[in-house]
Amino acid sequence: MWFAYMDETGNTGRNLTDSNQPIHLVLTMAVEESKVRALHEHIRDTAREYCAGDCSEDDFEFHGKELFAAEGYFDGRSPQERIAIYDAVLAGIEIAEAEIVIRGVSKPDLERRYAKPFHPHDIALMFTIESVERLAREREYRFLLVADEAKEIEDAALRDLANYQEIGTSWGWKTEQIERIVDTIHFVPSHRNPAIQLTDCATFVAARMRKIQSGLVSDDRSAEAIRELWEKRIEPFVWANSIWHPPPRP
């Protein structure tokens, strides 16, 4: 059995015109069950090493945006400290010999294409489930999906996966019968699950990297740090990485 830890970024609900969040992205980290304990211990050890004064707090967690922006428990940390923490957290991907799946959808293109588009999360999740299913077939795995709590999308996500397991994915150029993803999506609070914390940090870096490449954010020193983290800690383990850009309306 393998675990697929999932997190999302860029969720602006039905607002598809937010220029700062043009992509709704879901990143999944696939980990074989025998590696989960070591992965969790690595994240806990990283917390004890870099955040000894805070990691015993009940709500402490590594959160990608807070770590990048020096917010929350990382307020007052220097850029060098935060980069070192980020690097240590993301090293868990290699330790777990994980595989990374990144899927998403362009929201502006979605709005231009459809008069009444599906929610971007529904689309990104469907593509994610298809990719995880293909990975499972290629590697002959079975997957259990674990995701960060997100009350506004949980019911729809659970409904959609159940439908895909029963009748396959509903549309697209190549629909998939979902056979190797077992049970349902298990939503967990991120501060209770170290693997989800790592997935959150990887999701932030992956999304930020796309913004740098597209020119949405400045290519400055912080961008250089993000690029190094991406190239060193995430990119070598990526199995799939694509964003759907719906074509213009006929």
C-alpha positions as CSV (number, residue, x, y, z in Angstrom):
1,M,0.0,0.0,0.0
2,W,1.1,3.5,-0.8
3,F,-0.1,6.8,0.6
4,A,-0.8,9.8,-1.6
5,Y,-0.6,13.0,0.5
6,M,-2.4,15.9,-1.2
7,D,-2.5,19.6,-0.8
8,E,-3.8,22.5,-2.9
9,T,-3.0,26.2,-3.5
10,G,-4.5,29.0,-5.5
11,N,-8.1,28.3,-4.4
12,T,-10.1,31.5,-4.9
13,G,-13.4,29.7,-5.1
14,R,-15.6,30.7,-8.0
15,N,-13.5,33.8,-8.6
16,L,-11.5,33.0,-11.7
17,T,-10.1,36.5,-12.3
18,D,-7.7,36.9,-9.3
19,S,-4.5,38.0,-11.1
20,N,-2.4,36.9,-8.2
21,Q,-3.7,33.3,-8.2
22,P,-4.2,32.3,-11.9
23,I,-3.5,28.6,-11.3
24,H,-5.4,26.2,-9.0
25,L,-2.8,23.6,-8.3
26,V,-2.8,20.2,-6.4
27,L,0.4,18.6,-5.4
28,T,0.5,14.9,-4.4
29,M,3.4,13.2,-2.6
30,A,3.3,9.4,-3.0
31,V,5.0,7.4,-0.2
32,E,5.3,3.7,0.3
33,E,3.8,2.7,3.7
34,S,7.1,1.3,5.0
35,K,8.7,4.8,4.6
36,V,6.0,6.8,6.4
37,R,7.4,6.4,9.9
38,A,10.8,7.5,8.8
39,L,9.3,10.5,7.0
40,H,7.3,11.6,10.0
41,E,10.4,11.2,12.3
42,H,12.4,13.4,9.9
43,I,9.9,16.2,10.1
44,R,9.7,15.9,13.9
45,D,13.5,15.9,14.1
46,T,13.7,19.0,11.9
47,A,11.2,20.8,14.2
48,R,13.3,19.9,17.2
49,E,16.5,21.0,15.6
50,Y,15.3,24.3,14.1
51,C,12.3,25.2,16.3
52,A,13.1,23.7,19.7
53,G,11.3,26.5,21.5
54,D,8.0,26.2,19.6
55,C,7.6,22.6,18.3
56,S,6.0,21.5,21.6
57,E,3.1,23.9,21.1
58,D,-0.1,22.0,20.3
59,D,-0.7,23.9,17.0
60,F,2.9,24.0,15.7
61,E,3.4,23.0,12.1
62,F,5.6,23.7,9.1
63,H,3.5,25.8,6.8
64,G,4.9,26.8,3.4
65,K,3.5,30.3,3.1
66,E,4.3,31.2,6.8
67,L,7.8,29.9,6.4
68,F,8.4,31.8,3.2
69,A,6.9,35.1,4.5
70,A,8.3,34.9,8.1
71,E,4.8,34.7,9.6
72,G,3.4,32.7,12.6
73,Y,6.0,30.6,14.3
74,F,8.7,31.8,11.8
75,D,8.2,35.5,12.5
76,G,11.6,37.2,13.1
77,R,13.6,34.4,11.4
78,S,16.2,35.6,9.0
79,P,15.9,34.6,5.3
80,Q,19.0,32.3,5.7
81,E,17.3,30.5,8.7
82,R,14.1,30.1,6.8
83,I,15.8,28.7,3.7
84,A,17.7,26.3,5.9
85,I,14.5,25.1,7.5
86,Y,12.8,24.8,4.1
87,D,15.7,22.8,2.7
88,A,15.6,20.4,5.8
89,V,11.9,19.9,5.5
90,L,11.9,19.2,1.8
91,A,14.8,16.7,2.2
92,G,12.0,14.4,3.5
93,I,11.0,13.8,-0.1
94,E,14.3,12.1,-0.8
95,I,14.4,10.3,2.5
96,A,11.0,8.8,1.8
97,E,11.9,8.0,-1.9
98,A,8.7,9.7,-2.7
99,E,7.2,10.5,-6.1
100,I,5.5,13.8,-6.8
101,V,2.5,14.5,-9.0
102,I,1.5,18.1,-9.8
103,R,-1.7,18.9,-11.7
104,G,-3.7,22.0,-12.0
105,V,-5.9,24.3,-14.2
106,S,-5.6,27.8,-15.5
107,K,-8.5,29.7,-14.1
108,P,-8.5,32.6,-16.6
109,D,-8.5,30.1,-19.5
110,L,-11.3,28.2,-17.7
111,E,-13.5,31.3,-17.5
112,R,-12.9,32.1,-21.2
113,R,-13.7,28.6,-22.3
114,Y,-17.0,27.9,-20.4
115,A,-20.0,30.0,-19.6
116,K,-20.6,28.0,-16.4
117,P,-17.3,26.3,-15.6
118,F,-16.8,23.6,-12.9
119,H,-15.1,24.7,-9.7
120,P,-11.4,24.7,-10.4
121,H,-10.7,22.4,-7.5
122,D,-13.1,19.8,-9.0
123,I,-11.1,19.9,-12.2
124,A,-7.6,19.9,-10.6
125,L,-8.7,17.0,-8.3
126,M,-10.0,15.0,-11.3
127,F,-6.7,15.4,-13.2
128,T,-4.8,14.5,-9.9
129,I,-6.8,11.3,-9.4
130,E,-6.2,10.3,-13.0
131,S,-2.5,10.8,-12.7
132,V,-2.3,8.9,-9.4
133,E,-4.2,6.1,-11.0
134,R,-1.8,6.0,-13.9
135,L,1.2,6.0,-11.5
136,A,-0.4,3.2,-9.5
137,R,-0.9,1.1,-12.6
138,E,2.7,1.7,-13.8
139,R,4.2,0.8,-10.5
140,E,1.6,-1.8,-9.6
141,Y,0.7,0.1,-6.4
142,R,-2.5,0.6,-4.5
143,F,-3.1,4.1,-3.0
144,L,-4.9,5.6,-0.1
145,L,-5.5,9.3,-0.4
146,V,-4.7,11.7,2.5
147,A,-5.4,15.4,2.2
148,D,-5.2,18.5,4.3
149,E,-8.5,19.6,5.9
150,A,-10.4,22.1,3.7
151,K,-14.0,22.2,4.8
152,E,-15.2,24.1,1.8
153,I,-14.2,21.4,-0.7
154,E,-14.3,18.2,1.3
155,D,-17.9,17.1,0.5
156,A,-17.4,17.7,-3.3
157,A,-14.1,15.9,-3.3
158,L,-15.5,12.8,-1.5
159,R,-18.5,12.8,-3.9
160,D,-16.3,13.1,-7.0
161,L,-13.9,10.3,-6.0
162,A,-16.8,7.9,-5.2
163,N,-18.2,8.7,-8.7
164,Y,-14.8,8.1,-10.4
165,Q,-14.4,4.8,-8.6
166,E,-17.9,3.7,-9.7
167,I,-18.0,4.9,-13.4
168,G,-14.6,6.4,-14.2
169,T,-13.6,10.0,-14.7
170,S,-16.3,12.0,-16.5
171,W,-14.6,14.0,-19.3
172,G,-11.4,14.9,-20.9
173,W,-9.3,13.6,-23.8
174,K,-8.6,10.3,-22.0
175,T,-11.0,9.3,-19.3
176,E,-9.8,6.8,-16.6
177,Q,-11.4,3.9,-14.7
178,I,-10.2,4.4,-11.1
179,E,-9.4,1.0,-9.7
180,R,-6.2,1.3,-7.7
181,I,-7.2,4.2,-5.4
182,V,-8.9,2.5,-2.4
183,D,-11.4,3.7,0.1
184,T,-12.1,7.4,0.2
185,I,-10.1,10.6,0.7
186,H,-9.0,10.9,4.4
187,F,-8.9,14.6,5.4
188,V,-6.6,15.3,8.4
189,P,-5.5,18.4,10.3
190,S,-2.1,19.4,9.0
191,H,-0.6,20.1,12.4
192,R,-1.2,16.5,13.3
193,N,0.4,15.0,10.2
194,P,4.0,15.6,9.4
195,A,3.7,14.3,5.8
196,I,1.0,16.7,5.1
197,Q,3.2,19.5,6.4
198,L,5.9,18.5,4.0
199,T,3.4,18.3,1.1
200,D,2.2,21.8,2.0
201,C,5.8,23.2,1.8
202,A,6.4,21.4,-1.5
203,T,3.1,22.7,-2.9
204,F,4.1,26.3,-2.0
205,V,7.5,26.0,-3.7
206,A,5.9,24.4,-6.8
207,A,3.3,27.1,-7.2
208,R,5.8,29.9,-6.5
209,M,8.2,28.4,-9.1
210,R,5.4,28.7,-11.7
211,K,4.8,32.3,-10.7
212,I,8.5,33.1,-11.2
213,Q,8.6,31.3,-14.5
214,S,5.5,33.2,-15.7
215,G,6.8,36.6,-14.5
216,L,4.0,37.0,-12.0
217,V,6.5,37.6,-9.2
218,S,9.9,39.3,-9.4
219,D,12.9,37.2,-10.2
220,D,14.9,38.4,-7.1
221,R,16.9,36.8,-4.3
222,S,13.9,35.1,-2.8
223,A,13.1,33.7,-6.3
224,E,16.6,32.3,-6.5
225,A,16.1,30.5,-3.2
226,I,12.8,29.0,-4.4
227,R,14.5,27.9,-7.7
228,E,17.3,26.2,-5.8
229,L,14.8,24.4,-3.5
230,W,12.7,23.3,-6.5
231,E,15.7,22.1,-8.5
232,K,17.4,20.3,-5.6
233,R,14.6,19.0,-3.5
234,I,11.4,18.6,-5.7
235,E,12.1,18.4,-9.4
236,P,14.2,15.2,-9.3
237,F,11.2,13.3,-7.8
238,V,8.5,14.7,-10.1
239,W,6.5,12.0,-11.9
240,A,3.9,14.3,-13.5
241,N,3.8,18.1,-13.7
242,S,1.2,19.7,-16.0
243,I,-1.4,22.5,-15.9
244,W,-4.5,22.3,-18.1
245,H,-5.1,25.4,-20.2
246,P,-8.6,25.1,-21.7
247,P,-8.6,26.2,-25.3
248,P,-10.7,29.3,-26.3
249,R,-14.4,28.8,-26.8
250,P,-15.3,27.8,-30.4
